[in-house]
């Protein structure tokens, strides 16, 4: 027995849409790499400044990919939280 979601038609992306999505994904990856690098390597960055960078990166990611909060929380939030704990020795 097939589920309803398996039989539902999937929207087909055009080549331009696929290219744009890949471009945005790469931009997101570069942005997150930069944020993590700055937080991890800036000796004078306060915990408040780092927390603001995390919040701004989440807002930027969700502006690029509206409705993908759960994906952000699964992919990037744990990495950012671990970095903040290690960098600022948060328990």
VOVEXDO-153226 format. One record per residue: z, x, y of N, C-alpha, C in turn. Coordinates in steps of 0.2 Angstrom, whole numbers, padded with zeros to 4 digits, always signed. Each point is the difference from the previous one (the first is absolute). Layout:
ZXYZXYZXY ...
end
This chain:
+0000+0004-0006+0000-0004+0006+0000+0004+0006 -0005-0001+0005+0000+0004+0006+0004-0002+0005 +0003+0004+0004+0004-0002+0006-0005-0002+0006 +0003-0004+0004-0004-0002+0006-0002+0005+0004 +0004+0006+0001-0002+0005+0004-0005+0004-0002 -0001+0000-0007-0005+0004-0003-0007-0003+0001 +0000-0007+0000-0006-0003+0001-0002-0002+0007 +0004+0001+0004-0001-0001+0008-0005+0005+0002 -0005-0002+0004-0005+0005+0002+0003+0005+0005 -0002+0006-0001+0003+0006+0004-0005+0001+0006 +0002+0001+0006-0004+0001+0006-0004+0007-0001 -0006+0000+0001-0004+0006-0001+0000+0004+0007 +0001+0006+0000+0000+0004+0006-0007+0003+0001 -0002+0000+0006-0007+0003+0002+0002+0008+0000 -0006+0003+0000+0001+0008+0000+0004+0002+0007 -0002-0004+0005+0003+0002+0007+0008-0002-0001 +0002-0005-0003+0007-0002+0000+0003+0005-0005 -0003+0002-0005+0003+0005-0004+0001+0007+0003 -0005+0002+0004+0001+0006+0004+0005-0001+0005 +0001-0005+0003+0005-0001+0005+0007+0000-0003 +0001-0003-0006+0006+0000-0003+0002+0007-0002 -0005+0004-0003+0002+0006-0002+0002+0005+0006 -0004-0001+0006+0002+0003+0006+0007-0001+0002 +0002-0006+0000+0006-0002+0002+0006+0003-0005 -0002-0001-0006+0005+0003-0005+0001+0008+0001 -0006+0003+0001+0001+0008+0002+0004+0001+0006 -0001-0004+0005+0003+0000+0007+0008-0001-0002 +0001-0005-0004+0007-0001-0001+0004+0006-0004 -0004+0002-0005+0003+0006-0003+0001+0006+0004 -0005+0002+0005+0001+0005+0004+0006-0001+0005 +0001-0006+0002+0005-0002+0005+0007+0001-0004 +0000-0003-0006+0007+0001-0003+0001+0007-0002 -0005+0004-0002+0001+0007-0001+0003+0003+0006 -0003-0001+0006+0002+0003+0006+0008-0002+0002 +0001-0007-0001+0007-0002+0001+0005+0004-0004 -0002+0000-0006+0005+0003-0005+0001+0008+0002 -0006+0003+0002+0000+0007+0001+0005+0001+0007 -0001-0004+0005+0004+0001+0006+0007-0001-0002 +0002-0006-0003+0007-0001-0002+0003+0006-0004 -0004+0002-0005+0003+0005-0004+0000+0007+0003 -0004+0002+0005+0000+0006+0002+0002+0001+0008 +0001-0005+0003+0002+0001+0007+0008+0001+0001 +0002+0006+0001+0007+0002+0000+0004-0004+0005 -0003-0002+0006+0004-0004+0005-0001-0007+0000 -0003-0003-0005-0001-0007+0000+0006-0004-0002 +0002-0004+0004+0007-0004-0001-0002-0005-0006 +0005-0003-0003+0000-0005-0005-0003-0006+0004 +0002-0002+0006-0003-0006+0003-0007+0001+0002 -0002+0006+0002-0007+0001+0001-0004-0001-0007 +0002+0003-0005-0003+0000-0007+0000-0008-0002 +0005-0003+0001+0000-0007-0002-0005-0004+0004 -0001+0001+0006-0005-0003+0005-0007+0002-0003 -0001+0006-0002-0006+0002-0003-0002-0004-0006 +0005-0001-0004-0001-0004-0006-0002-0007+0001 +0004-0003+0005-0001-0007+0002-0007-0001+0003 -0002+0005+0004-0007+0000+0004-0005+0001-0006 +0001+0004-0004-0005+0001-0006-0001-0006-0004 +0005-0004-0001+0000-0006-0004-0004-0005+0004 +0001-0001+0007-0003-0005+0004-0008+0002+0000 -0001+0006+0001-0007+0003+0000-0004-0002-0007 +0003+0001-0005-0003-0001-0007-0001-0008-0001 +0005-0004+0003-0001-0007-0001-0005-0003+0005 -0001+0004+0005-0005-0002+0005-0007+0001-0003 -0001+0006-0004-0006+0001-0003-0001-0004-0006 +0005-0002-0004+0000-0004-0006+0004-0006+0000 -0001-0005+0004+0004-0006+0001+0002-0003-0007 +0006-0002-0001+0002-0004-0006+0001+0005-0006 +0000+0006+0002+0001+0005-0006+0007+0003+0001 +0005-0003+0002+0007+0002+0001+0003+0003-0007 -0001-0004-0005+0002+0002-0007-0003+0006-0002 -0006+0001+0001-0004+0006-0002+0004+0006+0004 +0001-0001+0006+0003+0006+0004+0007+0001-0003 +0004-0005-0001+0006+0001-0002+0001+0003-0007 -0005-0001-0004-0001+0003-0007-0002+0008+0000 -0005+0001+0005-0003+0006+0000+0003+0005+0005 +0002-0002+0006+0002+0005+0005+0007+0000+0001 +0003-0006+0000+0007-0001+0002+0005+0005-0004 -0001+0000-0007+0004+0005-0004+0000+0007+0002 -0007+0002+0001-0001+0007+0002+0004+0002+0007 -0001-0005+0005+0003+0001+0006+0008+0000+0000 +0002-0005-0004+0008+0000-0001+0002+0006-0003 -0003+0003-0005+0002+0006-0004+0000+0006+0005 -0006+0000+0004+0000+0006+0005+0005-0001+0005 +0002-0006+0002+0005+0000+0005+0007+0002-0003 +0001-0002-0006+0007+0001-0003+0000+0008-0001 -0005+0003-0002+0000+0007-0001+0000+0004+0006 -0003-0002+0005-0001+0004+0007+0007-0001+0004 +0003-0006+0000+0006-0001+0004+0006-0001-0005 -0001+0001-0006+0006+0000-0005+0004-0007+0000 -0004-0005+0000+0002-0007+0000+0002-0002-0007 +0006-0003-0001+0002-0002-0007-0003-0007-0001 
end
